[in-house]
Amino acid sequence: VQLVESGGGLVQPGGSLRLSCATSGFTFSRFAMSWYRQAPGKERELVARLPSTGGTTHYSDSVKGRFTIARDNVKNTVYLQMNSLKPEDTALYFCNAQGSNGITWGDYWGQGTQVNVSS
């Protein structure tokens, strides 16, 4: 199983970034996909979660209206479009996959991509 994030970097306040998480090794379409972030000295927090099918997309209050999570079940990739970025969005962003492999429950993480919002 692999989850590989990309797209992080340095951006000015008010700017935008698009994170990608390319996955392999599991049945992507059957897994809920999420983005988490962890800032220095803080706990990891859920940013956005997209169910496998149906259900409700969840966003944390701090990013609602600014971030959009989307998935491509052909490319086995999940995205996080981040607009109107603020300095408090600075963090290491992680991709997470949760779901059933048919027999076992899978809970997989990527290595993270760093986002820095600063002027």
C-alpha positions as CSV (number, residue, x, y, z in Angstrom):
1,V,0.0,0.0,0.0
2,Q,1.3,3.4,-0.9
3,L,-0.1,6.9,-0.4
4,V,2.1,9.7,-1.8
5,E,1.3,13.3,-1.2
6,S,2.5,16.2,-3.3
7,G,1.7,19.8,-4.1
8,G,2.9,21.4,-0.8
9,G,5.1,24.5,-0.7
10,L,5.4,28.1,0.3
11,V,2.5,30.4,-0.6
12,Q,1.5,33.9,0.5
13,P,-1.6,34.6,2.5
14,G,-4.6,34.6,0.3
15,G,-3.0,32.3,-2.2
16,S,-4.0,28.8,-3.3
17,L,-2.4,25.3,-3.4
18,R,-3.7,22.0,-4.7
19,L,-2.5,18.9,-2.8
20,S,-2.6,15.5,-4.5
21,C,-2.4,12.0,-2.9
22,A,-1.7,9.2,-5.4
23,T,-2.5,5.8,-4.0
24,S,-1.9,2.2,-4.9
25,G,-2.2,-1.3,-3.3
26,F,-5.8,-1.2,-2.2
27,T,-9.3,-0.8,-3.7
28,F,-9.4,3.0,-3.7
29,S,-13.1,3.3,-4.6
30,R,-14.1,1.4,-1.5
31,F,-12.2,3.6,0.9
32,A,-13.1,6.9,2.6
33,M,-10.3,9.4,1.9
34,S,-9.3,12.2,4.2
35,W,-6.8,15.0,4.7
36,Y,-5.3,15.7,8.1
37,R,-2.8,18.3,9.1
38,Q,-0.4,18.7,12.0
39,A,1.2,22.0,13.0
40,P,4.3,22.2,15.2
41,G,3.4,21.6,18.8
42,K,-0.2,20.7,18.0
43,E,-2.2,17.5,17.6
44,R,-3.1,16.1,14.2
45,E,-6.5,17.3,13.1
46,L,-9.0,16.2,10.5
47,V,-9.3,18.8,7.7
48,A,-11.6,17.1,5.2
49,R,-13.2,13.6,4.7
50,L,-14.8,12.2,1.6
51,P,-16.8,8.9,1.9
52,S,-16.3,6.1,-0.5
53,T,-19.8,6.3,-1.9
54,G,-22.7,8.6,-0.9
55,G,-22.6,10.0,2.5
56,T,-21.6,13.5,3.5
57,T,-18.4,15.3,2.9
58,H,-17.0,16.7,6.1
59,Y,-14.9,19.8,6.6
60,S,-13.4,21.2,9.7
61,D,-14.9,24.6,10.7
62,S,-11.5,26.2,10.2
63,V,-11.4,25.4,6.4
64,K,-15.1,25.3,5.5
65,G,-15.7,27.4,2.4
66,R,-12.0,27.7,1.5
67,F,-10.9,24.0,1.0
68,T,-12.4,21.4,-1.3
69,I,-11.7,17.7,-1.2
70,A,-12.3,15.6,-4.4
71,R,-11.4,12.1,-5.6
72,D,-10.7,10.5,-8.9
73,N,-11.6,6.8,-8.7
74,V,-9.9,6.2,-12.1
75,K,-6.6,7.7,-11.1
76,N,-6.9,6.5,-7.5
77,T,-6.0,9.9,-6.4
78,V,-7.5,12.3,-3.8
79,Y,-7.1,16.1,-4.0
80,L,-7.3,19.0,-1.6
81,Q,-7.9,22.4,-3.3
82,M,-6.9,25.1,-0.8
83,N,-7.9,28.7,-1.4
84,S,-7.7,31.9,0.6
85,L,-4.8,30.4,2.6
86,K,-4.0,31.8,6.0
87,P,-0.8,31.6,8.1
88,E,-2.7,29.3,10.5
89,D,-3.0,26.8,7.7
90,T,0.7,26.2,7.9
91,A,1.2,22.5,8.7
92,L,2.3,19.1,7.5
93,Y,-0.7,17.7,5.5
94,F,-1.3,14.0,5.5
95,C,-3.5,11.8,3.3
96,N,-5.5,9.0,5.0
97,A,-7.4,6.0,3.6
98,Q,-9.9,4.0,5.7
99,G,-12.0,1.1,4.5
100,S,-12.5,-2.6,4.0
101,N,-10.2,-4.7,1.9
102,G,-12.9,-7.4,2.0
103,I,-11.4,-9.3,4.9
104,T,-9.4,-6.8,6.9
105,W,-9.9,-3.1,7.8
106,G,-7.4,-0.8,6.3
107,D,-6.2,2.5,7.8
108,Y,-3.3,3.9,5.7
109,W,-1.3,7.1,5.9
110,G,1.0,9.0,3.6
111,Q,4.3,10.6,4.6
112,G,2.9,14.1,4.4
113,T,3.6,17.3,2.4
114,Q,4.5,20.6,4.0
115,V,2.4,23.7,3.5
116,N,3.8,27.0,4.6
117,V,1.7,30.2,4.4
118,S,3.8,33.3,4.9
119,S,4.5,36.7,3.4
